[in-house]
Amino acid sequence: METPVSVLFPAEAEGYIRDLEKFPLKEVGSPRWFRQHESVVKLNMQAILNATALQDDFVQEYLVSFGKIPTLICEMILVEIWKLKVFPIICQLQDFNPKSMFPLYMVIHHEATIINLLETILFHREACEAAEESILDLVDYCHRKLVVLAGRTTSAEETAPDRLIDPLNKDVDLQKQSVATDFEISLKALSVVRYITDRTDSLSLSALNRLLCTHNMPCVLVQLIEHCPWSRISNGQQEKYIDGRWHQIPKEDQLKMTKLDGQVWIALHNLLLRPECQMKYDFNNFNKSQLLKLRGFLTEVLIDQLPNLGELQRFLSHLAMMDPPPPKKGLILEQIPEIWSNIMNENSGKWKAIAKHQVKQIFNPSENDLRLQAHRLAQIYNLDVMESLIPEKPKCGSCGSEAAKRCSRCRSEWYCRRECQVKHWPKHKNVCQMMMEAADKLQKELNEKI
């Protein structure tokens, strides 16, 4: 058996998690911030590997025991605010002419990395409970993302902002990258909402009230069922967003439920059928009319795939025939989320000054600094680890069967057996040689610079 791929040993993960800290908005993208970003990337990858291999989830355990989940939530919201308030100003500055967009992309990617890590660890009850008061901010964050997701266009091409960053005529458009990343983040937020609703019996009254009353999450989820932003028609062919990319769906599979469909339906099942939620939710005329739209989607095919939805179907039939009593309103001291408001208040009126400071001091590094950053990230995103994170098994380059062996030179082509490798070698030989020469040249240049 192959030794499981690993990014961090438990002791390394413990050290990284102990050192996690909150940063002021001004320091986003700084060298110290970048080092923490690298730590979060490693923790995220190791958490995914542990979950995939059903191994001891020491990343989640350390995050809970050291009380660092609120820190992750705070840092995620910090980058969200940076993207909303500072990033657009940086785009408009006439003197912004960096050697590379790489540092900016790393900041944009940081939010996605944290929400991905939270999605992995919040599957566990202990992690949800360890979020403590910051669960309110997490609920607010997810609500913002789901509202944008529900209103998202389902066209094959996303509309980019009016003014695109491209001061150096680079191929990569950073703002389009940001749009694509935001879509991924919203889908992760949907999974986080589902895991939070799994724990409604242990949520505080304030968190439950925020889900059901302040944000009316059941109606938001109904909108997602109606518009299904992870499904689209492209060139007359239905496509669905699965495992990070769009897939064409053959006719015979178009009624199959995807993981994203399942997350919405399970969250709705939790919020509408759990006793603590039914006591809190107001089934008024508007909410009732929205919820009854679900009956048109609860087909026999859907219920066969997720049998628990039969209970939801019976509840909706009952709801159509009666008016539940309004929820009891008691006098309670309700907690309010503080992370978003604290960051906004602390930096109000300073957005342009922060943008100018970051353009001058942070997002214009020297060529040597860029190469060092790229070298460190290349070590994190090594080939073996990345392949372990891909859900699809590699295919043989010769016959197309599932493959377990690969070319020992370039390590880019896969084969199911020795015979296929020998047969395919005349076609692969030139490509293999070119890749090896390019890799050797790049490594030589990197060593000369470092």
Protein Blocks (a to p, Z undefined) as FASTA:
>chain_A
ZZdddfbdfklmmmmmmmpccddfklgoiaklmmmmmmmmmmmmmmmmmmmnopacfklm
mmmmnopmmmmmmmmmmmmmmmmmmmmmmmmpmklccfbfklmmmmmmmmmmmmmmmmmm
mmpmklmmmnmmmlmmmmmmmmmmmmmmmmpcfbfbdcddfbdcdfkopabdfklmmmmm
mmmmmmmmmmmmmmmmmmmmmgcfklmmmmmmmnommlmmmmmmmnopmbcceehiacdd
eehiacdddfklmmpccfklmmmmmmmmmmmmgmklmmmpccbfklmmmmmmmmmmmcfk
lmmmmmmlmmmmmmmmmmmmpccdddddddddddddfklmmmmmmmgoilmmmmmmmmmm
mmmccfklmmmmmmmmmmmmgfklmmmmpmbdcddfklopacfbdcfklomaccfbfklm
mmmmmmmmmmmmmmmmmmmmmmmmmmmmZZ
